[in-house]
Amino acid sequence: MKATNLSTPKFCSALQILGLALMVFWFAAPVLQAAETLKLSARLVWGTNRDKSADDELKAMTPKLKSKFVNIFKWKEYYEISKKTFQFPKHEGKQIRMSKNCEIIMKLLDKDTLQVQVIGEDQLQRTVKHPLKPILTDGDLFVVGGDDKDSYGDAWFLVITHPNLGKEHKKEE
Amino acid sequence: MNEKLVIQIQAYLDGELSAEARLQLLARLEKDSEARELCDSLKAEQSLLKDVGEKDHELPVAHSYFWKAISDEILPHPSPRNQTRHKQTAGAFQRWSAWLVPGGVIACIALVVFQKGLLDDVLDGIKSTGKKAARRAPSFHEIDSQQQNAGFISFRSESEGVSVVWISNY
């Protein structure tokens, strides 16, 4: 006959389950973290004081974004050359072609540092780093810009935003 | 014979009468032959019933109780010394368990908080006093360039929430 020791506390098994859960979580956490992805949007924008010609198939910037740009920069008109929304694992980089001559490489250096490498004509031109948190949590815009060497007086802008920023603007409109 | 006298006789036989009432009844019984006859017959009946009594009846023993009685006989009886040691061990285990369970839960929560980076968000929330304060300005724009004649301007518009790195000769 099996004699059962009734004096052993029942929560002994609860402790074992807790310990097991802790171990599983401990080993699973890095894997889960590595699998986390980052989603961002990038727009290549052309700023000019000229009206676009009829044959240009350029899309005008959304009014909300345009109002921000008008308050900061001197140009009157802003056109979207391209817009890309992309997702990449946080521990890996992502190369995105924005136009025929412009590519960017996005990479997360640490938890809150986004690195953007600007490649023009197949050569690395600039590497800029920026905190990620204001972009993701506060809806801030990170803009890398410069003078357009092919069109005097005009400018180009690379606008990094939260991917849902455009959707919010559409709703507001 | 009246009913009151019969009740008094019954009470006398049951020992329920007071001393005074008992004396009065005994005096009455000496005079009243019919009452005495009733008292004697009731006494005889009472003595007969006392002798009869009730038989003992054994209840059937429950199955589980039967086997428990056997196991109690088989298992060694703990000595007082062993019992004391067992109580001490169980008490120490319970004391440790009382700390271990909440400690384990706190460790799990702390692990989740640290892994998800929630602590930083909480601390940021405590430090900030309003929405504007929570909008922490980017602390740096690090810029590397392979071109020697490159010029940069970095600025931020708080009102628009826009950080700009302007490259002068791209």
Interface residues (C-beta under 8 A of the other chain):
Chain A: M1 A3 S7 P9 F11 C12 A14 L15 L18 G19 A21 L22 F25 W26 A29 Q33 K68 N71 I72 K111 V118 G120 Q123 L124 Q125 R126 T127 V128 K129 H130 P131 K133 P134 D138 G139 D140 L141 F142 V143 V144 G145 G146 D147 K149 W156
Chain B: W67 S71 I74 L75 H86 A90 F93 Q94 S97 L100 V101 G104 V105 A107 C108 L111 V112 Q115 G117 A134 R135 R136 A137 P138 S139 F140 H141 E142 I143 D144 S145 Q146 Q147 A150 S157 S159 E160 G161 V162 S163 V164 V165 W166 I167 S168 N169 Y170
